[in-house]
C-alpha cells in the first residue's frame, strides 16, 4: 500500500470514528500531542476534545467528504478535506462546511495525525 493510500485510510477511519462517537478508536489513531483547532481559533488538546465528545458536547451525525487534497513530503504530509459535517456542537445542530487540514507524520509504517485545523469554506 502506498503512503497516499495509508494516509487516506487513516483519515477515513478518523472521520468514521467521529461519526460513531468512538473516542477510543479516535484516541488510538491520533498522536499523543494531537490538537484540534476549531473555527473559533481555539486550540483544543486531544484529551479535552475526546472528553467533550464522550459528554455529548460534540456529536458528529455525518461527515460528507466533498474534496480531498494530499501533499506528502518525506515523513510528513498534509491532507486537506472539504466536508459538509452535520454536527451538534454545545447543543446547536447545523450542517457545517468545514475544511479540515490535518498534518500527519510517519512513525514506522504508520501515518499518525498530529493536528487538525478546522475552517469554513
C-alpha positions as CSV (number, residue, x, y, z in Angstrom):
1,X,0.0,0.0,0.0
2,X,1.4,3.4,-0.9
3,X,1.8,6.3,1.5
4,X,-1.1,8.1,-0.1
5,X,-3.4,5.1,0.4
6,X,-2.3,4.6,4.0
7,X,-2.9,8.3,4.9
8,X,-6.3,8.3,3.2
9,X,-7.2,5.0,5.1
10,X,-6.3,6.6,8.4
11,X,-8.2,9.8,7.5
12,X,-11.4,7.8,6.7
13,X,-11.0,5.7,9.9
14,X,-10.7,9.0,11.8
15,X,-13.8,10.5,10.2
16,X,-15.8,7.3,10.7
17,X,-14.9,7.1,14.4
18,X,-16.0,10.7,14.8
19,X,-19.4,9.8,13.2
20,X,-19.7,6.8,15.5
21,X,-18.6,8.8,18.6
22,X,-15.9,6.1,19.2
23,X,-13.5,8.1,21.3
24,X,-11.4,5.0,22.0
25,X,-10.8,4.5,18.2
26,X,-10.0,8.2,17.8
27,X,-7.6,8.1,20.7
28,X,-5.8,5.2,19.1
29,X,-5.4,6.9,15.7
30,X,-4.3,10.4,16.8
31,X,-0.8,11.3,18.0
32,X,-0.3,11.8,21.8
33,X,0.1,15.5,21.4
34,X,-2.7,15.9,18.9
35,X,-4.6,19.2,18.9
36,X,-7.8,20.3,17.1
37,X,-8.0,24.0,16.2
38,X,-11.7,25.0,16.0
39,X,-13.2,27.6,13.6
40,X,-13.1,30.0,16.6
41,X,-9.3,29.6,16.7
42,X,-9.4,27.7,20.0
43,X,-6.6,25.0,20.0
44,X,-8.0,22.1,21.9
45,X,-5.9,19.2,23.3
46,X,-6.9,15.7,22.3
47,X,-7.9,14.6,25.8
48,X,-10.2,17.6,26.3
49,X,-11.9,17.2,22.9
50,X,-12.4,13.4,23.4
51,X,-13.8,14.0,26.9
52,X,-16.2,16.6,25.5
53,X,-17.2,14.1,22.8
54,X,-17.9,11.5,25.5
55,X,-20.1,14.0,27.3
56,X,-22.1,14.7,24.2
57,X,-20.8,18.2,23.7
58,X,-19.6,17.3,20.2
59,X,-21.8,14.9,18.3
60,X,-21.0,14.2,14.6
61,X,-24.1,12.8,12.8
62,X,-22.5,12.6,9.4
63,X,-19.4,13.8,7.6
64,X,-19.7,14.0,3.8
65,X,-16.4,14.4,2.0
66,X,-16.6,16.8,-0.9
67,X,-12.9,17.2,-1.9
68,X,-9.5,15.9,-0.7
69,X,-6.0,17.2,-1.5
70,X,-2.9,15.4,-0.1
71,X,0.7,16.7,-0.1
72,X,3.4,14.3,1.0
73,X,7.0,15.4,1.7
74,X,9.2,12.6,3.2
75,X,7.8,11.6,6.6
76,X,5.3,14.5,6.7
77,X,2.0,15.0,5.0
78,X,-0.9,17.4,4.9
79,X,-4.4,16.2,4.0
80,X,-7.0,18.9,3.3
81,X,-10.5,17.7,3.2
82,X,-13.6,19.8,2.4
83,X,-16.6,18.3,4.1
84,X,-20.2,19.0,4.9
85,X,-20.4,18.0,8.6
86,X,-23.8,17.5,10.3
87,X,-22.9,18.1,13.9
88,X,-24.3,19.2,17.2
89,X,-21.8,21.4,19.0
90,X,-22.7,22.5,22.5
91,X,-26.3,21.8,21.8
92,X,-26.6,23.6,18.4
93,X,-27.1,21.3,15.4
94,X,-26.0,22.5,12.0
95,X,-24.5,21.5,8.7
96,X,-21.0,22.9,8.8
97,X,-19.0,23.4,5.6
98,X,-15.6,22.5,7.1
99,X,-12.2,22.5,5.6
100,X,-10.1,20.1,7.8
101,X,-6.4,20.5,7.3
102,X,-4.7,17.5,9.0
103,X,-0.9,17.2,9.5
104,X,0.5,13.7,9.5
105,X,3.8,12.2,10.5
106,X,5.1,8.7,9.6
107,X,6.0,6.7,12.6
108,X,7.5,3.5,11.2
109,X,4.9,2.2,8.8
110,X,2.0,4.1,10.4
111,X,0.8,7.6,9.5
112,X,-0.3,9.5,12.6
113,X,-2.5,12.6,12.6
114,X,-0.7,15.3,14.7
115,X,-3.2,18.2,14.4
116,X,-6.3,19.2,12.6
117,X,-7.2,22.8,11.8
118,X,-10.9,23.4,11.0
119,X,-12.0,26.4,9.0
120,X,-15.0,27.1,6.8
121,X,-15.2,27.1,3.0
